[in-house]
Amino acid sequence: MYFKFSLRHNPTINRSDAYWRLVESYRNHDDRVCHRTLLNIGFLSEDVSIEQLNLIRRKLVERQNNMTNKLFRQAETEDAVVNQFTEM
């Protein structure tokens, strides 16, 4: 899974901005690579760094996979921005 963005008009800032989605790749029955949007994140503020985006992705993947094995579980982060996007 990975994040990808497309440029769209952001009405809050009245200009084009990155609209983020969480996407997964898979192979269909014809063995072609396809992409499926799992989650529309939307417009992110400019104060979200690449490291925070990667942490958000890891935590969302972990939640999707329901990883209960504490040995391989990611450490909880103290980053308020990451927690804002990953907590329900």
Short mmCIF file of the C-alpha atoms (twelve columns), coordinates in Angstrom:
data_MODEL
# 
_entry.id   MODEL 
# 
loop_
_atom_site.group_PDB 
_atom_site.id 
_atom_site.type_symbol 
_atom_site.label_atom_id 
_atom_site.label_alt_id 
_atom_site.label_comp_id 
_atom_site.label_asym_id 
_atom_site.label_seq_id 
_atom_site.Cartn_x 
_atom_site.Cartn_y 
_atom_site.Cartn_z 
_atom_site.pdbx_PDB_model_num 
ATOM 1  C CA . MET A 1  0.000   0.000   0.000   1 
ATOM 2  C CA . TYR A 2  1.094   3.496   -0.683  1 
ATOM 3  C CA . PHE A 3  -0.136  7.075   -0.812  1 
ATOM 4  C CA . LYS A 4  -0.695  8.773   -4.125  1 
ATOM 5  C CA . PHE A 5  -2.045  12.184  -4.915  1 
ATOM 6  C CA . SER A 6  -3.760  13.991  -7.723  1 
ATOM 7  C CA . LEU A 7  -3.978  17.727  -8.150  1 
ATOM 8  C CA . ARG A 8  -7.446  19.079  -7.463  1 
ATOM 9  C CA . HIS A 9  -8.908  22.456  -6.645  1 
ATOM 10 C CA . ASN A 10 -8.845  23.001  -2.888  1 
ATOM 11 C CA . PRO A 11 -11.705 25.385  -2.028  1 
ATOM 12 C CA . THR A 12 -10.261 26.324  1.372   1 
ATOM 13 C CA . ILE A 13 -7.128  27.851  -0.153  1 
ATOM 14 C CA . ASN A 14 -8.678  28.583  -3.575  1 
ATOM 15 C CA . ARG A 15 -5.908  26.957  -5.653  1 
ATOM 16 C CA . SER A 16 -4.728  23.526  -6.856  1 
ATOM 17 C CA . ASP A 17 -3.451  21.221  -4.131  1 
ATOM 18 C CA . ALA A 18 -2.593  17.548  -3.587  1 
ATOM 19 C CA . TYR A 19 -5.596  15.316  -2.827  1 
ATOM 20 C CA . TRP A 20 -4.258  12.165  -1.117  1 
ATOM 21 C CA . ARG A 21 -5.491  8.565   -1.352  1 
ATOM 22 C CA . LEU A 22 -4.312  5.309   0.216   1 
ATOM 23 C CA . VAL A 23 -3.981  2.825   -2.653  1 
ATOM 24 C CA . GLU A 24 -3.103  -0.854  -2.931  1 
ATOM 25 C CA . SER A 25 -1.822  -2.743  -5.960  1 
ATOM 26 C CA . TYR A 26 -3.109  -6.168  -6.925  1 
ATOM 27 C CA . ARG A 27 -3.202  -8.486  -9.924  1 
ATOM 28 C CA . ASN A 28 -6.531  -9.223  -11.529 1 
ATOM 29 C CA . HIS A 29 -7.625  -12.524 -13.078 1 
ATOM 30 C CA . ASP A 30 -5.803  -11.610 -16.342 1 
ATOM 31 C CA . ASP A 31 -2.578  -11.128 -14.341 1 
ATOM 32 C CA . ARG A 32 -2.608  -7.377  -14.966 1 
ATOM 33 C CA . VAL A 33 -1.501  -5.000  -12.235 1 
ATOM 34 C CA . CYS A 34 -4.405  -2.858  -11.008 1 
ATOM 35 C CA . HIS A 35 -4.798  -0.258  -8.280  1 
ATOM 36 C CA . ARG A 36 -7.608  0.045   -5.776  1 
ATOM 37 C CA . THR A 37 -8.323  3.087   -3.626  1 
ATOM 38 C CA . LEU A 38 -8.811  1.979   -0.027  1 
ATOM 39 C CA . LEU A 39 -9.196  5.333   1.626   1 
ATOM 40 C CA . ASN A 40 -9.630  8.894   0.405   1 
ATOM 41 C CA . ILE A 41 -7.534  10.983  2.771   1 
ATOM 42 C CA . GLY A 42 -8.275  14.331  1.164   1 
ATOM 43 C CA . PHE A 43 -6.273  17.530  1.356   1 
ATOM 44 C CA . LEU A 44 -3.512  17.530  3.960   1 
ATOM 45 C CA . SER A 45 -2.066  20.605  5.581   1 
ATOM 46 C CA . GLU A 46 1.439   21.554  4.532   1 
ATOM 47 C CA . ASP A 47 2.848   20.756  7.972   1 
ATOM 48 C CA . VAL A 48 2.555   16.964  7.360   1 
ATOM 49 C CA . SER A 49 6.030   15.637  6.546   1 
ATOM 50 C CA . ILE A 50 6.951   12.602  4.447   1 
ATOM 51 C CA . GLU A 51 7.987   10.731  7.610   1 
ATOM 52 C CA . GLN A 52 4.598   11.420  9.179   1 
ATOM 53 C CA . LEU A 53 2.865   10.277  5.996   1 
ATOM 54 C CA . ASN A 54 4.803   6.998   6.120   1 
ATOM 55 C CA . LEU A 55 3.871   6.521   9.792   1 
ATOM 56 C CA . ILE A 56 0.217   7.147   8.946   1 
ATOM 57 C CA . ARG A 57 0.413   4.534   6.183   1 
ATOM 58 C CA . ARG A 58 2.047   1.964   8.478   1 
ATOM 59 C CA . LYS A 59 -0.531  2.459   11.217  1 
ATOM 60 C CA . LEU A 60 -3.441  2.210   8.763   1 
ATOM 61 C CA . VAL A 61 -2.017  -0.958  7.205   1 
ATOM 62 C CA . GLU A 62 -1.532  -2.402  10.676  1 
ATOM 63 C CA . ARG A 63 -5.130  -1.599  11.543  1 
ATOM 64 C CA . GLN A 64 -6.387  -3.165  8.308   1 
ATOM 65 C CA . ASN A 65 -4.407  -6.355  8.899   1 
ATOM 66 C CA . ASN A 66 -5.503  -6.511  12.552  1 
ATOM 67 C CA . MET A 67 -1.992  -7.295  13.670  1 
ATOM 68 C CA . THR A 68 -2.359  -8.594  17.203  1 
ATOM 69 C CA . ASN A 69 1.081   -10.131 17.497  1 
ATOM 70 C CA . LYS A 70 2.918   -7.669  19.753  1 
ATOM 71 C CA . LEU A 71 6.317   -8.898  18.557  1 
ATOM 72 C CA . PHE A 72 5.835   -7.346  15.118  1 
ATOM 73 C CA . ARG A 73 3.548   -4.530  16.111  1 
ATOM 74 C CA . GLN A 74 4.769   -1.004  15.419  1 
ATOM 75 C CA . ALA A 75 5.601   1.130   18.413  1 
ATOM 76 C CA . GLU A 76 2.960   3.662   19.330  1 
ATOM 77 C CA . THR A 77 3.841   7.139   18.204  1 
ATOM 78 C CA . GLU A 78 3.597   10.310  20.232  1 
ATOM 79 C CA . ASP A 79 3.101   12.394  17.081  1 
ATOM 80 C CA . ALA A 80 -0.221  14.235  17.385  1 
ATOM 81 C CA . VAL A 81 -0.561  14.677  13.607  1 
ATOM 82 C CA . VAL A 82 -0.137  10.953  12.953  1 
ATOM 83 C CA . ASN A 83 -2.570  10.067  15.726  1 
ATOM 84 C CA . GLN A 84 -5.129  12.540  14.360  1 
ATOM 85 C CA . PHE A 85 -5.240  10.730  11.001  1 
ATOM 86 C CA . THR A 86 -5.115  7.164   12.352  1 
ATOM 87 C CA . GLU A 87 -7.421  7.210   15.363  1 
ATOM 88 C CA . MET A 88 -11.142 6.753   14.920  1 
# 
